[in-house]
Amino acid sequence: MPAIIGPVKINSVGGGTLNFGDSFYISPKSTGKSHAGSGAFNTGNFINANNGLSATNTIDPDANDQNVTANE
């Protein structure tokens, strides 16, 4: 049976899925971009990263990387 939802105001959603009533298909989407230098994302108990000179290129000439709007 369909649900009737009145006015709803959502100030912010930090993550997860917000669902009201009956749902046929739920597909949350998100994008992200990270910049890190040499050896920045190493994980483990005993890490030995020998980095002489490290430079991270953060120049991004294109305007859009991953469009999420109207991608349902």
C-alpha positions, 0 to 999 in steps of 0.5 A: 500500500502506498505511503502518503508523506507530508512535508519533510525538512532535512537539514543534513545527511552525513551518510547512509540511506534516507527512506520513506514508505514503500521503496522499489529501488534504492541506489545511494550514490556518492563520489569523492576525490583524494590527493596524497603524496608518496606513501600516504595511504600505506597501512600496516604494523611495520611500514618503512616508506623511503621517499626521497622527494615527493610531489603530488599533482593536484591540478584538475583541468576538467570541470566535472569528474563524476556527475551524480545528478540525473544519474538515477 
